[in-house]
Amino acid sequence: MKYAIVTGASKGLGEAIAKRLINEQMAIVSVSRTENEDLKNLAQEKGTYYRHFSCNLSLEKEVQEVFMEIAHCIFLKEPTEILLFNNAGVIEPIETVGNLDLTPTVRNFKVNVIAPMMITNIFFKEAELSNTKIQVINVTSGAAERPIEGWSVYCSSKAAINMFTQTAALEQMEKNNNNKIIAFSPGIMDTNMQETIRSSSKEAFKNLEQFKDYKEKGMLRPAHVVANALIDLILSGDVESGKVYNVNDLLK
Ligand SMILES: NC(=O)c1ccc[n+]([C@@H]2O[C@H](COP(=O)([O-])OP(=O)(O)OC[C@H]3O[C@@H](n4cnc5c(N)ncnc54)[C@H](OP(=O)(O)O)[C@@H]3O)[C@@H](O)[C@H]2O)c1
């Protein structure tokens, strides 16, 4: 059986990914601080395996403990394949360099970079002991490749996850196993993260008006459109390990 682990499944893109996978009859493990009752109900309705693990991804000890437990539970079931969606992310701090506070800066890197690194590490290690194929999907951003004033921390964290993805992919190829790891850039979506962006200050974020316009002009994609493009790619089986995919190319 195939299992999918989705971090940040409580809302936004993660919720949309989890919903699509439940509809595909896949077993789902959801990880976030809050549980999404709709997912639980949908899985019940469809008769699929669903389990939620509460975890604060900015607490590295908690991440290690919770994901060791998740790995233990899943590998016991001798899965044929595990899809790991490192989707959870935070945009804050939105602030210019010189005005950054330490706590949100460190938190950003813990959620956006350290947690996906540690989780991927756990699953690649466990996979070596079994015949399970692992596919890791790290959700990145166009901001990884484009400097945006006020977003130095977020841009840097997403650039780091892209490089982690590319490096880990080379290592897995060298091992000649079936594991794959990709990054996926979802474009601008109508989620809570965009609300946070719109509530930042003009002093901290130069492009504030442009992002308000995106919402007003209906330019933000619904998360389910983006999730469907990603899941169609994954289910096609035609994934190139190490590649940074962009939703705009998938929706052409
Ligand atoms: N929205 C966009 O326009 C956009 C553009 C480019 C890239 N992205 C990327 O897409 C991904 C999904 O973003 P989104 O727009 O769906 O964001 P969102 O609606 O704000 O949802 C973020 C998710 O991450 C989880 N999360 C945040 N901090 C966490 C923590 N400390 N511990 C555990 N879970 C945590 C949240 O769950 P809880 O609050 O329940 O813990 C929530 O489920 C992110 O990686 C983001 O960087 C988004």
The ligand as an SDF file (V2000), in Angstrom:
LIG
                    3D

 48 52  0  0  0  0  0  0  0  0999 V2000
    0.5960   30.8220   -0.6020 N   0  0  0  0  0  0  0  0  0  0  0  0
    1.4620   31.1470   -1.5450 C   0  0  0  0  0  0  0  0  0  0  0  0
    1.2200   32.0610   -2.3650 O   0  0  0  0  0  0  0  0  0  0  0  0
    2.7770   30.4010   -1.6460 C   0  0  0  0  0  0  0  0  0  0  0  0
    3.6530   30.7830   -2.6760 C   0  0  0  0  0  0  0  0  0  0  0  0
    4.8550   30.0890   -2.8160 C   0  0  0  0  0  0  0  0  0  0  0  0
    5.1530   29.0570   -1.9440 C   0  0  0  0  0  0  0  0  0  0  0  0
    4.2820   28.7250   -0.9410 N   0  0  0  0  0  0  0  0  0  0  0  0
    4.6630   27.5950   -0.0580 C   0  0  0  0  0  0  0  0  0  0  0  0
    3.6020   26.6480   -0.0480 O   0  0  0  0  0  0  0  0  0  0  0  0
    3.6010   25.9440    1.2060 C   0  0  0  0  0  0  0  0  0  0  0  0
    2.1910   25.9500    1.7820 C   0  0  0  0  0  0  0  0  0  0  0  0
    1.8310   27.2880    2.0330 O   0  0  0  0  0  0  0  0  0  0  0  0
    0.3200   27.7820    2.2370 P   0  0  0  0  0  0  0  0  0  0  0  0
    0.1490   28.9730    1.4050 O   0  0  0  0  0  0  0  0  0  0  0  0
   -0.6000   26.6290    2.1080 O   0  0  0  0  0  0  0  0  0  0  0  0
    0.4230   28.2580    3.7600 O   0  0  0  0  0  0  0  0  0  0  0  0
   -0.6820   28.3650    4.9190 P   0  0  0  0  0  0  0  0  0  0  0  0
   -2.0570   28.3770    4.3680 O   0  0  0  0  0  0  0  0  0  0  0  0
   -0.2120   29.4690    5.7720 O   0  0  0  0  0  0  0  0  0  0  0  0
   -0.5020   26.9710    5.6850 O   0  0  0  0  0  0  0  0  0  0  0  0
    0.7150   26.6800    6.3290 C   0  0  0  0  0  0  0  0  0  0  0  0
    0.6720   25.2780    6.8990 C   0  0  0  0  0  0  0  0  0  0  0  0
    1.9210   25.0510    7.5780 O   0  0  0  0  0  0  0  0  0  0  0  0
    1.6670   24.6150    8.8920 C   0  0  0  0  0  0  0  0  0  0  0  0
    2.6720   25.1440    9.8200 N   0  0  0  0  0  0  0  0  0  0  0  0
    3.1450   26.4120    9.9090 C   0  0  0  0  0  0  0  0  0  0  0  0
    3.9940   26.5190   10.9470 N   0  0  0  0  0  0  0  0  0  0  0  0
    4.0480   25.2890   11.5220 C   0  0  0  0  0  0  0  0  0  0  0  0
    4.7380   24.7710   12.6480 C   0  0  0  0  0  0  0  0  0  0  0  0
    5.5340   25.5280   13.4150 N   0  0  0  0  0  0  0  0  0  0  0  0
    4.5640   23.4650   12.9500 N   0  0  0  0  0  0  0  0  0  0  0  0
    3.7300   22.6880   12.2180 C   0  0  0  0  0  0  0  0  0  0  0  0
    3.0680   23.1200   11.1490 N   0  0  0  0  0  0  0  0  0  0  0  0
    3.2140   24.4100   10.8050 C   0  0  0  0  0  0  0  0  0  0  0  0
    0.2810   25.1480    9.2510 C   0  0  0  0  0  0  0  0  0  0  0  0
   -0.3440   24.2740   10.1920 O   0  0  0  0  0  0  0  0  0  0  0  0
   -0.7350   24.6700   11.7150 P   0  0  0  0  0  0  0  0  0  0  0  0
   -0.8930   26.1460   11.7680 O   0  0  0  0  0  0  0  0  0  0  0  0
   -1.9990   23.8960   11.9600 O   0  0  0  0  0  0  0  0  0  0  0  0
    0.4110   24.1500   12.5080 O   0  0  0  0  0  0  0  0  0  0  0  0
   -0.4510   25.0920    7.9040 C   0  0  0  0  0  0  0  0  0  0  0  0
   -1.0650   23.8480    7.7240 O   0  0  0  0  0  0  0  0  0  0  0  0
    4.6380   26.6460    2.0790 C   0  0  0  0  0  0  0  0  0  0  0  0
    5.8280   25.9130    2.0850 O   0  0  0  0  0  0  0  0  0  0  0  0
    4.8410   27.9840    1.3850 C   0  0  0  0  0  0  0  0  0  0  0  0
    6.1090   28.5200    1.6410 O   0  0  0  0  0  0  0  0  0  0  0  0
    3.1080   29.3780   -0.7760 C   0  0  0  0  0  0  0  0  0  0  0  0
  1  2  1  0
  2  3  2  0
  2  4  1  0
  4  5  1  0
  4 48  2  0
  5  6  2  0
  6  7  1  0
  7  8  2  0
  8  9  1  0
  8 48  1  0
  9 10  1  0
  9 46  1  0
 10 11  1  0
 11 12  1  0
 11 44  1  0
 12 13  1  0
 13 14  1  0
 14 15  2  0
 14 16  1  0
 14 17  1  0
 17 18  1  0
 18 19  2  0
 18 20  1  0
 18 21  1  0
 21 22  1  0
 22 23  1  0
 23 24  1  0
 23 42  1  0
 24 25  1  0
 25 26  1  0
 25 36  1  0
 26 27  1  0
 26 35  1  0
 27 28  2  0
 28 29  1  0
 29 30  1  0
 29 35  2  0
 30 31  1  0
 30 32  2  0
 32 33  1  0
 33 34  2  0
 34 35  1  0
 36 37  1  0
 36 42  1  0
 37 38  1  0
 38 39  2  0
 38 40  1  0
 38 41  1  0
 42 43  1  0
 44 45  1  0
 44 46  1  0
 46 47  1  0
M  CHG  2   8   1  16  -1
M  END
$$$$
